[in-house]
Amino acid sequence: MSILYVVATPIGNLEDITERAKRILSEVDLIAAEDTRHTAIVLNHLNVKTPLTSYHDHNESSASRSLIDQIKSGKEIALVSDAGTPLIADPGYRLVKLAREEGVKVVPVPGVCAVTAALSVSGLPTDKFAYHGFLPAKSKALKDFLKELTNEPGTLVFYESPHRLVKTVAMFEQVFGSDRILVVARELTKAFEQVSYGTIVEARERIESGEIVIKGEFVLLLQGRLEVDSQWDERKLLAELLTDLPVSRASDLASRLTGRPKKTLYKLALSMKEID
Ligand code: SAM
C-alpha cells in the first residue's frame, strides 16, 4: 500500500518551504490542493511538475473517497493547502480520518504554521497554549465563547480576518478587561510583517491610531488568566476594593485580578460587608 503525505507550505515567504517538502512534492504521483491555481504558482516557483487535483471544503467527502482509492491502488499522494499546515483551519480532516480508518499510511511533512510562528515571537508563555482557530462571527456567540475562556491558564491563540479585528478586540476588552497582554501578529514572514505587544487597551489604541494596520492576515495571542499575586490575599484585596466600590464591582475586579470565580468572591465580599 502507498502513502498519503500531509505537506506544509509557506504562509507568505516562499523560502520557508523545506527541502523535504520540495522532494516529496516532486516525487508523488498527484498533489491534492485546496486551490489548484494558487498551488500551481507555488509549484512553478519550486519547479515541481506533479499533476494537481482539487480538494476543498465543498468536495471533501467525494474527493476523500477517490483519493484513498487511488492510494490503495498504488499511487502516492500529497495533500497541501493554500498556506501553512493542512487541516489547521484548512481542509484535510476528512481525508486523513478516512485514511486512518482504512489503514492507509499517513506521513507528516511538517513546516510552517501561523500558530507556532506567531507564538514563537509573541513573548507570551508557550509552555501551555490553546489554539481556537477563527472566532464565532455573531456578537452574542462571540461573547459566550470568550466568556468560557476567561479562566484558561495558558496563552489563547486565534486566527482573525481584518474586517473583524476591531470588533474582536473590543469584545476582548469587554470580556477579559483591559490588563491582559494581547499580541497582534500580522502578515508573518511577508513584507509588511508586524508584531504588536501590549495590553488589550494598547492594542485597541494602536488600531484606532492606525499604528496597527488593518490589512492582511492576523493571529491574535491573548495572555491566559492573570495569576494571583502571591502577596495578595483575596480577603485583603476585597477589603481594599470594598472601601471604594460596591460588592458586585469589587468582586468582579477581584475575580479578574486573581482568576478566582466571581461567584465565590461575591459571596465572600457580601459576608465581609455584613461583618462590617
Ligand atoms: N493552515 C494555515 C496555517 O497553518 O497557519 C492557516 C490557514 S487559515 C485558512 C488562514 C488564517 O491563518 C489567516 O486568516 C490568519 O488568521 C492566519 N495566517 C495565515 N498566514 C498568516 C500570516 N502570514 N500572518 C499572520 N496570520 C496568518
Boltz pocket constraint, residues with backbone or C-beta under 6 A from the ligand:
constraints:
  - pocket:
      binder: B
      contacts: [[A, 11], [A, 12], [A, 81], [A, 83], [A, 84], [A, 85], [A, 86], [A, 87], [A, 88], [A, 89], [A, 90], [A, 112], [A, 113], [A, 114], [A, 115], [A, 158], [A, 159], [A, 160], [A, 161], [A, 185], [A, 186], [A, 187], [A, 188], [A, 189], [A, 190], [A, 217], [A, 218], [A, 219]]
      max_distance: 6.0
